[in-house]
């Protein structure tokens, strides 16, 4: 039996199928606390000198910084490439601080959403060259927010 499809039903199906691949209307986040991907380590240290305290360097080219006076984030974890350029930056939410909502920093219409109980991991691939904006937590309060270079 041949089924008739109305124009409205066909358009609705097309919109649904394109929703996950449509370009975002939101301008993507390009830095966290002034730290951008590919920023040289010396520039990171200069940028954070007034607003953060360097805590320690860890193995595999990673630094931990404590932010001063940021109402949202308590600290930053910064990973570097072998050339000492920022490979990723992750902000850790201040437990008693101002909440960062997922919808305020991610385009949830195109971001991948994986849930484990009440905790969601949102991943939005964006930009040229491609990079990832990753939020972990609930829709109303992210516990972690990261910018990460595409490994390819």
C-alpha positions in Angstrom: 0.0 0.0 0.0 1.3 3.4 -1.0 1.0 6.0 1.7 0.4 9.7 0.9 2.7 12.1 2.6 1.5 15.7 3.0 3.9 18.6 2.4 3.6 19.6 6.0 4.6 16.1 7.3 7.5 16.0 4.9 8.8 19.4 6.0 8.4 18.4 9.7 10.4 15.2 9.1 13.1 17.1 7.2 13.4 19.7 10.1 13.7 16.9 12.7 16.4 15.1 10.7 18.4 18.3 10.2 18.1 19.6 13.7 21.3 17.8 14.9 23.4 18.9 12.0 22.1 22.5 11.6 24.7 25.2 12.2 24.3 26.9 15.5 22.8 30.3 15.9 24.7 30.8 19.2 28.2 32.4 19.2 30.4 29.7 20.7 32.5 30.3 23.8 36.1 31.0 22.9 37.8 31.4 26.3 37.4 30.6 29.9 38.6 33.2 32.4 40.7 34.7 29.5 42.4 31.4 28.6 42.0 30.4 24.9 42.9 27.2 23.1 46.4 27.4 21.5 47.4 30.2 23.8 51.1 29.9 24.7 51.9 29.0 28.3 53.7 32.4 29.0 50.6 34.3 27.8 48.4 32.1 30.0 50.6 33.0 33.0 50.5 36.7 32.2 46.7 36.6 31.6 46.0 34.8 34.9 48.6 36.7 37.1 46.1 39.3 38.3 43.0 37.1 38.7 44.4 33.7 39.8 47.0 31.9 41.9 49.2 29.3 40.4 48.8 26.2 42.6 50.9 23.5 41.0 52.1 21.8 37.8 51.2 18.2 37.4 52.5 15.4 35.1 51.7 15.4 31.5 51.9 19.2 31.1 49.0 20.2 33.2 48.6 23.2 35.6 46.1 24.0 38.4 45.1 27.6 39.1 42.8 28.9 41.8 40.7 31.8 40.7 40.2 34.9 42.9 36.9 36.7 43.0 35.2 34.8 40.2 31.6 34.3 41.2 31.2 31.1 39.1 34.5 29.2 39.0 36.8 28.1 41.8 39.7 26.9 39.7 41.1 26.1 36.3 42.9 23.0 35.0 44.9 23.8 32.0 46.5 21.1 29.7 49.3 21.9 27.3 50.6 20.4 24.1 54.2 19.3 23.8 54.9 22.8 22.4 53.3 24.3 25.6 50.2 25.8 23.9 46.8 25.3 25.6 45.3 22.0 24.5 42.3 22.2 27.0 41.1 24.4 29.8 38.6 23.2 32.3 36.8 25.4 34.9 35.6 23.8 38.1 32.4 25.4 39.5 32.6 27.2 42.9 30.4 25.1 45.1 28.6 28.1 46.7 29.0 30.3 43.7 26.8 31.6 40.9 25.4 28.8 38.8 26.4 28.4 35.1 23.5 27.0 33.2 24.1 24.6 30.3 22.0 26.7 28.0 24.0 29.8 28.7 27.3 28.4 27.4 26.2 25.6 25.0 23.9 25.3 22.1 21.8 22.5 23.4 19.9 22.1 20.1 23.1 20.7 18.5 25.2 19.5 21.5 25.4 15.8 22.2 23.8 14.9 25.6 24.8 11.8 27.5 23.2 11.3 30.9 24.2 9.1 33.8 21.4 9.6 36.4 21.1 13.3 37.1 24.6 14.1 35.7 24.7 15.1 32.0 27.7 15.5 29.8 27.0 18.0 27.0 29.5 18.1 24.1 29.2 20.7 21.4 31.6 20.4 18.4 32.0 23.9 16.9 34.4 26.4 15.3 37.0 26.4 12.6 39.3 24.7 13.3 36.9 22.4 15.2 37.0 22.4 19.0 34.7 21.1 21.7 32.8 22.9 24.4 32.0 20.4 27.1 29.8 20.9 30.2 29.3 18.3 32.9 26.5 18.6 35.6 22.9 19.4 35.4 21.0 21.6 33.0 20.6 24.3 35.7 24.2 24.0 37.1 27.3 22.8 35.4 30.1 21.5 37.7 32.7 21.6 35.0 33.1 23.6 31.8 35.8 22.8 29.3 37.2 24.0 25.9 39.2 21.2 24.2 41.0 21.1 20.9 40.0 18.5 18.4 42.7 15.8 18.6 42.8 15.3 14.8 
